[in-house]
Amino acid sequence: MSVTSIRLSSRAALLIACAAGALSAAHAQDAAESDDSSSITVTGRRISQSAEAIGEDKVSNVVAVTREALLSAPSGISGLKMLEQLPGFNVQTDGALGLYEFGNSVQTRAFNLDQIGFVVDGIPTGRSDAFGGSPVFRYVDNENLGVVEAAVGAGDVGLPSYSTLGPVVQYNSIKPQEEMGLFVSQSFGDFDMKRTFIRASTGQVGPFRAYVSRTKLNSDLWRGPGTVDREHWEGQVHVDLGSDSWARLKFVSNDFFDYDSPTISRGQYNCTVRNALGQCGRDFAYIENVPNTTAGFGPTAPGIYYSNSAYTAVYNLAINVRKDKLYGATFHAGIADGVWAESTLYWEDKDGYGVSPDAYGSTTRGTTGPLLNSFLRYRYQADAGLPVFAPKGVQYGLSEVGGDRYGITTKLHWEMGFNTVETGVWAEVDKYHRTQARYNTLDGAPDGAPNLDELVYLRRDYRSKRDTLQVFLKDTLKLAEDRLVLDLGFKGLLMDYAYRGYRDFDDYYRTTGTGTATTGIAGYGPQSNTAHYRDMFLPMAGLLYKFDGRTQMFASYAENMALPKGMDDIFSVIRPGGRLVPQPAPERSKNMELGIRTNQGQVYASLAAFYTKFQNRIQSITSFVPGGGASTETFFQNVGRVRSYGVEFAGTYKPSFLNGLGYGNLNVTYNNAKFKDNIAASTPILIADKFIPDSAKWIVSGGVTVEPATWLVANISGRYTSKRWSTFTNAAGSSVPGFTVFSAYVDIGDGITLGPVKGVKARFNVDNIFDKDTLSFISPTVTGDGNFRPLSPRTFQFTISGEI
């Protein structure tokens, strides 16, 4: 073992020892103060759900963002950025609210965003791809959430997800209130941000309670020209059906439009490279349209006014549009004392498109490989008989996405003395359609309207389908007067994937001949491919031991299998001769945890140690063609194993000597996540024993909250993220230094009533108080260096709210 490894192990051991000592000391100090195990002992207007925050009575490490914390966050914060308040999560987003959909990254233990399961009110959200998936931030608003609960490493076997390798995050909405009312919140912020939230509640009307809410947000991008526009509707109806039975009907609509901002290279951030306006560093951005009389923007092809590739750096041809709807119906039937059944039916409708520019390029025949340009694409597709038009300059690149997803979850819960049995089934069909093509703009100008009657070239047009069936059985035993709880269960997972259509260019056209004699011929045409995955025994075991009414020890073990991430991209690769990509092995994991939690008179805290093994990570690599001598091909395949171990601590302390004036919280994560195998490519890529890119070894966050008066709450928080790598090989010069960022808020007027308006409150939020300038989001590569997004600058927000 290296000296560095010894030091890191010592630091982890020291953290465990110190945290465990703190838990023991708090337990010893407060054991005599109260024997009432049912009370919530640490109270405050921002920490009133201590039992929920530390996952009390759960057999695995479960942590939560409570409603109080959600309502203290900046209005409109995304569903992913909420997770940065939890231990174990390395969250990097673009902007103070995290609304840019392609600027989100989440790492926890050995896994990234695509390997985490998300559930909204019992409805699984599917894959998290911003392009064609169902990312959770489209389906939640923080004002309508009751709690965000995360099982960091071993989610319950009954939770539906084909993407999770352990972590599952549940977003649970508030129930409609019993009194009629209207809640209104108005926010203003930097970058001309305006957000209006309105929720109208019917109150109890016979057996019904309901609400409907609308959010309208508009903001400029913080970096470069362009805007973000979001209109979000949510509705919920709760029906009391008598006894212990009820029904819930749910609806979400999300209409989203934004302009892109570019990832940047290290050179662009360090100002060795600048854009056409001279911008660099965190200000490097796309530019507004400029006339080609500007130096460096002159034509590069005779007679083609906008043939200079510099025009593809304009903002107006880099946009994303999404329109998504989600419908859900949950029925809960109380059958007998301790026996109930619950089913949720859901349907999601997805639609949208993205736009990116393409340059005119060269007209020289014979160009091959990835540098093949739009003009030659057009010429070869015209040779092959496709109905295409010559490019006029910059093109409008249109990628359309759509589809729908529908399913049902069912669960039966049966309590029999000290024994509780749960069993259930989840079935889902997920259909997806993607097209990709380039069209002329009027006169070839980057600010010209798209001419969708003039197709320049085609690239993709395919449909994919995911059929999922999951069954589970779990038995919970409560022994020794309920002090010892054993959870034993398993799930079975069946996943069928089908793909058909035009995968990429070679299905539309190929080339024959060499040099200037190269011509286009018909391609391979539409193709079909399938993959099938089965594992009917994925076990989970958990143990909970209650030392007393306040302190618990927990341990868990779980195995998971997931559909390989990026299946559409994997099956879009065309191998030599038009061959299909072979079915990749499913991603698999084994998760182990051991921890302790306590809920005392002045402190509540949890500490968990974990060990995770992850097999069959998917990566695009280059290998020798079987029987092809020295020729190579590029496609996706498994690149081996990942191992992760570490500790996660979360605690809140409210000292009695302050008489309720203030309290503090601390989250600490140590995560050592490394590859275990080299990539066996044509030239082996040495990644064994290298750290996973974008994975931080240390994440420390904490804050202090003060309540000096009944009408005032103030908080300041900080978050430290240690050094991360941007490459699989951890190449020299590819690390991003650690950084600390601070935020704060002040709530004024909590509980004030002005005439008919009650609960009047004003809140000030500031993100990145000290205007830290650093790289945060990482788009990793295998070798070389990655691309990045800079941390957004200091950002203010003001919100005023009230209820009638």
N, C-alpha and C positions, 0 to 999 in steps of 0.2 A: 504493500500500500504506500502511495506517495505521501510526502509530508503535507501537501495540500489537502489530500483526502483526510489525513489524520486531523488537520486543523478544522476542516469542515465538520467531520464527525464529532469533534470535541465541542464545536459551537452548538451543534444540534443537541448533543447530550446536555450541555449546560442549559440550553433553553428549556428542555424537558424537565431538568431537575429544578430550575428556578420556578417554572410555572407550576409544577406539581407541588413544590414547597409552598407557593402562594395559595394554591387551592387548599392544601392541608391546614395552613395557618388560618385562612378565612373560616374553614370549617370548625376548627378548634375554638376560634374566637366567638363564633356566633351560635354554636350548638346549644349553649345554655340560654340564648336570648328568646327562643321560641321553639315550640315543638309542633306548631301548626304547619304541617307539610303541605296543606292545600293553598296557603296564602302566597300571593306574589309579593316578595319581600323588598325588592329594590324598585322603588317607584320614582317617577318623574314624568314630565310631559313629553319626553322623547324616549323613554325606556320602560313603558308600562307593561310590556309583554315579554318579560324576562324569560319565562318558561319556554315560550315559542322561539325566542332568539337563539337559545342554545340547544334546541331539540330535545327537551326533557321527555323521558320515557321512550326515546327512539334507540334502536339497537345499533345504529350507525351514526356517523358524524353528520348531523343535520343542523344547518344554521339558517337564519332567516333575517330578511329585511322587514321590519315591522311597519305597520301603517304610519306610526308617528314619524319614522325616519323617511318614509316615502313622501309624506306631506311637507317635510323640511327641505327636500331636495329641490333644485331648480325646476320650475314648471316645464313640463314637456320633455323631461329627461327620458332617454330611450330605455326600453326594457333590458338591454344588455348593460348599459352603463350603471344601472341600479346594482349590478352584481359586484362592482368594485368595492362596495361597503363590506363585503363578506370575506372571511379568511379563506385562503386556498385559491382565490381567483385573481389572475393577472389579466386585467381588462385594459385595452387601449382603444380609444375611439377618436374620431375626428370631430373636434369642436366640443364646446362645454356641455352640449346636450347629447352628443353622440348620434345625431340624426343621419349623417351621411352613411348610406347603407353599405358602401364598399370600403368604408374606413373603420370597420369593427374587427377586433381580434380578441379572443378569449382563450386563455390557457389555464388549465387546472390539472395538477399532477402530471400524468403522461399524455394528456389529451388536449385537443384544440376544439374550436367552436363546432366543427362538423361531427365531433364524436361525443357531444353532450345532448341529452334528451331534454325537450321542453314541452310542458303541458300547461294549457290554459283552461281552468275550470273543468278539468277532466278530459280535455280534448288535446290529443297530441298534435304538435305543429309540423311534423314532418322534417325534412332536411332544412338546414339553416342557410343554404345558398341564397345570397341576395339576388342572383340571376336565375329565376325559375323556381326557387324554393319557397319556404314559408317561414322566414325568420320571425322570431317572437315579437320583435319591436313593432311590427305592423298591427298587432292585435291587442295591445294594452295601452292604457293611460294611467299614470300614477294616481290620479285622483279617484279612480274607480277600483283600485287594488286594496285588498285587506292585508295581504302578506305575500312576500316572495320567499319561498322556502326551497333551499338547495340541499340535496343529498350529494355531498362533494365527491364521494367515491363509490358508493354502493347503494343505488336507488332500490326501492321496494320492487319485488318481482312482479307485482300487480300493475306497475306503471307502464303505460303503452309507449313504446319507442323502438324503431328499428335502427336508429342511428347511435344510441347511447352505448358506450363501453364502460359505463359505471355511473357517471354523474347524471343526475336528473334535477331539473329546476322546475318547480311548480309555481304558477302565478294564479292566485285565488282572488276572485273579485269580491267586493262587498255585496251584501244582500240589499235589496231595496229597503228603504227605511219605512217605518210604520206610520209616519206623519207626512202629510202633503208638504212639499217644499220646493224651493228653487235655489240652487247653489250656483253662484257665478264667481269666476276668477278671471282677472285680467292681468296680463304680464307684459312688461316692456323691457327691452334689453339692448345691449350693444349690437352692432351690425343691423340696426333697424329691425330688431326682432319684436314681433307683436304676436301675442297668443291669447285667444279667448276660449275659456272653457265654461260651458253651461250644462247643468244637469237638472232636469225636472223630474220630481218624484210624485207619484200619485198618492202615496200613503196606502194604508190598508183599506181596500174596498171589497167588502165581503171576503172571499178567500184569496184575493189577489193583492199583490204589491208589485210595483213596477217603477222603472226609471228609464229615461233616455237621455243621452248626453251627446254634445257636439263640441269638437275641438277644431279651431281654425288657427293655424300657425303660418306665419310668413316671416322670412328672414333672409338677409343677404348672406352669401358665403363669407366666412371670416378670411378666406385667402383667395384673392382674385375676384373677377366679375362673376355674376350669377346669383341665383336665389334658391331657397328651399321653401316649398309650399306643401302643407299637409292639411287635409280635411279628414277628420276621424269621427265616426259615429259609433256609439255603443248603446245597446238596449238590453234590458233584462226584465223578465216577468217571473215572479215567484208565486206559486200556487200552493196553498195549504190544502191537502187532500184528506185531512182527517187523520187522527191517531199520529203515527210517526211517518206518515207518507206525505210527499211533496213532489212538485215538478218545477223545473227551471227552464225557461226558454231564453236563448241568448242570440244576439246578433251583433256583428262588428262589420263596419265598412271603413276601408282605409284608401284614400285617394292621395297619391304622393307624386310630386314632381320636383326634381332638383337637377341642378347643373353639376357636372363632375368637377373635381379638382384633382390635379395629377399627383401620383406618387413621385418622389424625387430621388435622384441619386445622391450619394455622399458628396460628390463634386458640386452638384447644384446647391446643396445645403452649405457647403464650405466656401461657396462663392468662387470656385475655380471655373464654374460654368454658369452663365447667365441666360435669361430668356431675351426675347427681342426688345423688351423694354428696360433691360439692364437689371431686372429683379433677380435676387438669389436669396439664400438662406430660407427662413420660414415664410418669406414673402414670395418665393418662386411660385408662379401660377400660370394658368392659361391666360392668353391675352385677348383683348377685344380686337375686332377686325381692324386692320390697318391697310391703307392703300399700298399697292405694290410699287409706288414711287419711293417708299421707304427703303433705305439702304439695306441690301441683303434679301429683299423681297421681289426682285425682278424675275421675269419668266426664265425658266430653264429649258423650255421646249419651244421651238419657233411657232408663233401663231397661237399659242395657248397662254392666255393672259395670267391665269392662276396655276401655273404648273410648278411653282416653287413649293417644295414640301414644307417650308416654314409656315405655310397657311394652315397646316393641320394642328397647330398649337393654339387654335382659337377656341373660346369657351362655348360658343353657341352651337357647335356641332359635337358637344359632349354632354348629353343629357340622359336622364333616367325617368321613366314614367311607370308607375304601378297602380293598378286598381284591383283591390282584393276584397273579398267578402267572405265572412264566416258565419254559418248558422249552426246552432246547437240546441239540443233538447235533452234534458236529463230528467229521468223518472226514478224516484226513490220510494220503494214500497216497504213499509214496516209490516212484516208478516206475522211475527210473534215477538214475545219478550226476548231480546238479544238476537233476533233473526231479521235480517233485511236483505233486499235485493236492489241493485241500482244499475241502470242502463243509460248510456249517453249515445245519441245519434248525432252525426255532424256532417256538414258539407261545406267545402271551401271552393270558391270560384276565383281563379287567378287569371289576370290579364295584364299585359304591359309591353313595353318595348324600351330599347336602349339605342342611342345614336352615338356613333363615333366617326371621325373623318378619315378619309383615305386620300393619299397624294396621287398626282398624275403619274409620275415616274418616267422611266426610259422607254423608248420604242424599239430597242435592239432585240431581235429574236435570239433565242439560244440561252437567255438567262434562266437559271434553274435554282431550285432550293428556296429557302425562306425569304430571300431577297426579291423573289419574283414580284413585279409591281402590278398596279391596277391596269395599266395600258396593255401589258402582255397578257394578263388574265382575260381581258376583253378579247384580244386578238385570237387567243387559243380557243376560247369558248365560242367565238364566231366561227372559227374553222370547224368546230365540232357540231355546228348547226343550231346553237342555242340563240334565242331571240334577244341579242344584246346590242347596246349602242356604244359608240366610242365615247370615252370620257372627255369632258370639256374642261377639266381642271380638278378642283377639290370635289370629292364625292361625299354623298350623304350615306353613311353606313348604317343600315337599319337591321337590328336584331330584335325579332318579335318573340315573346314568350307567352304561354297561356296553358290552360288546362284546368282540371278540377280534381278534387280529392274528397272522398267520402268514406265513412266507416261507422263502426259501432263498437262500444265497449260495454261489457256486462260484468257484474260482480255479485256473488252471493256471500254473505257474512253470517256465520252461525256460531253463537256462543253457547258452550256446553260446560258449565261449571268453570274449572280452571283451564279449559281447553277452548280455543277459538280457531275456527277453520274458515279460510277464505279461498274461493276459487273463481275463475272467470276466463273470459275469452275476449280478444280484440281482433277485429278484422278490418282491413282497409284496402282501398283501391286508389292509387295515385297515378293520374294520367297527365302527361306533359308534352307540349309541342313547341319546338323551336325552329325558327328560320333565321337565315343570315344572308344578306345580300348588300350590294352597293348600287346606288342610283346617282344620276347626275343632279346637280343643283342648277338653277337657272343661270346660264352663262358661266357655269363652273365656279361661281364666286362662293367663298366660304359663308357669306351672309345671305346667299340666295335661297329662295324657297326650294324645298325638295321637289324634283320632278319624278314622281313615281311611275310615270309612263316610259321613262328611259332607264331601263335596267342596264348597268354596266357589267356586272358579273354576279354569279351565284356562288355561294359557298356551302351552306347547310340547309337542310329541311328534313327534320326527323321527328319521330314521336317515340316516347318511352313510357313504360308502364311498370309500376311496382305493385305487386299483390302481396299483402302481408297477413299472416295469421299467427297470433300469439295466444297461448294458453298458460295458465299458471295455477298453482296450488300452494297454499301456505298454511302452516299450523303453528299457532302461538300457544305456548304452555306457560302458565303462571303458577309457580311453585313457591314453597316456603313462605306462605302467607303473602303472596304477591311480591316478595322481595327479589325473587329470581324469575326472569322472563327468558324463555327460549323461543326463537323464531327459526323455523325450518321450512324451506320451500324450494320450489324450482319453477322455471318457466320453459316452455318449448316454443321455438321460433321457426316459422317457415316463411321464406321470402323468395318470390319469383320475379325476375326482372326480364323485360322484353324491350327490344330496340329495333326500329325499322325506319328506313328512309335514306336520304343522302347524307353520308357521314362527313365528307369534306370534299375538297376540290377534285380529287381523283375519281369520285363517283360521277362528276359532271363532265370532266374531260381529262385526257392524258395527252402526252406529247410524243411525237415520233420524229426522227431525224436529228441532226446535230447542227449547231451553229446557226447561221442565218437561214438554213433550210428547215429548221424546226417548225413543225405545224401541230395544230391541235386535232385530236381525234376523239371519238365518243369515249366516255368514261365507263366505269364498271356498273353504273346505274344504282338504283336503290337496293339496299341490302338489309338482311334481318339477322339478329343475334339474340341469344338468350343466356340467362344465368339462373341457377337454382341453388338455394341454400337451405339446409335443414339441420337443426339440432334440437331434439326434444327433451334434453336434460341439461339445463343451465342452472346449477344449484346456488342457493343462497342460505347462509346460516348466520344467526345473530344471537348474542347473549347480552342481557342487561341485568346487573346486580345492584340493588338499592341498599347502600350501607345504612341509610336512614331516610327520612322524608325529604332530604335536601341534596344528598350526594349520591351519584351513580357512577358505576363503571360500565362500559359497553365494549363489545368486540363484534366484528362481523367479517364474513368472507363471502365473496360473490364472484361468479363467472358470467361473462357476457359475450355475445356475438353480435356483430353489426354488419349491415350491408356495406361493402367497401365504398368509401366516400368518393365522390366524383365519378359515379358510374357512367353518366352521360358523356363526360370527357374521355373516359377510358375507352368506351365503345365507339367513339368518334374517330379514333386513330385508325388509319388504313395501312396495313402492313404490305410489304412488297408482293406484287401479283394480285393485290386486292383482297388478300386474306383477312379473315376476321381476327379480332383480338381474342385470345383465349380467356376463359372465365377466371378472374382473379380469386384467390382464396379469401374468405371472409376475414375481417379484422376481429381479433379475439383479445380478451383481457381477463386477468385475475386480480381482484382487489381485496386487500386485507387491511383491517383497522383495529386499533386498540386505543381506548381513551377513557377519560374521566370528565364529569361535569358536576357543577355544584351551583346551588341557588341559595345564597345566604342573606343575612340581614343587611349587609353593606356591599356585597359583591355577588355577581353571578359570572361564571366562566366555564369554558370547556377547553380541553386539551386532547388532541388526537394524534397518534402516530400512525403512519400508513406505509404500505409497501404495495406497489402495483407492477404487474408484468403485462406488457402489451405486445401482441404478435401481429405480423402481417401488415405493417404500415405500407400504404400505397404511395408510389412515387413514379414519375416519368423518368425513364433511363434509356440508354442506348446499349444494345447488345448485338452480338454476331447473329447473322441470319443462319438458321440451321441448314447445313449443307451448302451454304453460300460462300465458303471461303472467307475472304477478309471483308466482305460487305457487311454493313450494319443496318439496323433498323431501330426506330425509337417508338416505344410504347410504354404503357403503365404496367407495373408489376409490384409484387411485394418486395420490400427492401429489408425486411427482417424485424428484429425485436427491439423493444424499448423497455427500459427499467426505470422506475421512479420510486424514491422513498423520501420521507421527511416528516415534518410535524406541522400542525395547525393549532393555533391558540387564539381564542377570542374571550375577552373579558370586559366587564363594566364594573366600576368601583364608585360608590356613592358614600363617602365617609360621613359618619354621623356627626363629627365635630364641626362640619360646615352647616349643620342645621338645614339641610335641603337646598343650600345656595348653589351647589354645583356638583358635577360628577364627571368622570372621565371614562373613556373606553380605549382598548388596545387590541389590535389584531396583528398576529405575527405568523408568517408562513415561511418555512424552509422547505425547498423542493429541489432534490437532486435528480434530474431526469436526463438520461443518456441513451443513445443508440447502443445496441449490443452487437450488431453485425455490419460488416462492410457491404457495399452494393456491388454485386457480382456482375458488372457491366463489361463491355468490350475492353475498356480500361478500368479496372476496379477502382471504385471511389471509396476512399478510406474514411469511414464515418464511425467505425466502432469506437466506443468509449468517448464519443464527442457529445456535447450537450445539445439537446433539442433546440433548434432556433426559436427565438422569441420567448424562451422559458427562463424566468428569473429565479435564481436560487433563493433570494430573500425578498419578501414583500412585507413591509411594516407600515401599518396605518393606525392612526389614533386621533383622538380629539378630546376637547374639554368643552362641556356645556354648562352654562350658568343660568340660573333662574332667580334673579335678584328681586323680582316682583311678579305678581300674578299676571301682569300684562306684558311681560318681557321674557324672551328666551333667546340666548345667543350662543353660538358655537363657532369654534375654529378647529379645523382638522388638517392633518398632514398625511401624506402617503409617500413612502420610499419604495422605489423599484430598483433592484440591483442590476448589474450588467447583464446584457443579453446578446446572443449571437444572431447574425443575419444569414448565416450559411450552415448547411449540414456538416461541412468539414471544419467548422470553427476556424476558418482561414485567418491568418494574420491581417489585422486591419478591418475585420468584418464584425467587430463588436460595437454595441451601443452602450455608452457609459450609463451608470446608474444615475437616478435623479430623484428629487423630492419636490412635490407640488402641494401647495396649501390651498384650502378653500374655507369659506366662512358663510354664516347666515345670521340674520337677526329677525326674530318674529316679534311684532309689536301689536298689542291690542287683542290678544287671545281672549275670547269670551265677551268682548264689548258688544253692547246692544245699542243701536241707534234707530229709534222708532220701530218700524216693522222689520228692520234688518238686524239679524242677530249673528253672533260669531264673527263680527268684523275683525279682519286681521290684515296687517301689512307685513310683507316679508322682503328682505333684501338678501340676495345671494351674490357672492363673488367667487369666481373660479380662477385658479392660478394667481393668487393674491400678489405674489412677488414677480409676476410676469416672467416665469422661467422659460428660457428659449432652449429647446433640446429636441432631439428626435424621439418619437414615442412609438407610433405604429410601425411594424416591420412586415414587409412582404418578402419572405425569405427565398433564397435560391440554394441549389445544391453546392455550388462552388462560387468563387469570385466574391461578389458582394451583393447584398439585397437592395431593395428599394424601400423608401420610407415615407412617413408622413410626420411633419413636425407637430409638437404640442401647440395647441391653440393659445393665444395670448390671454392676458387678464381680461375677464369678461364679467360684466355686471348685469344683474337682472332685478327688477322690482315687480312684485306681485301684490295685488290687493284683492281680497275675497270677502264674501259675505253670503248669508243665507236668509231667504224670506220664508 
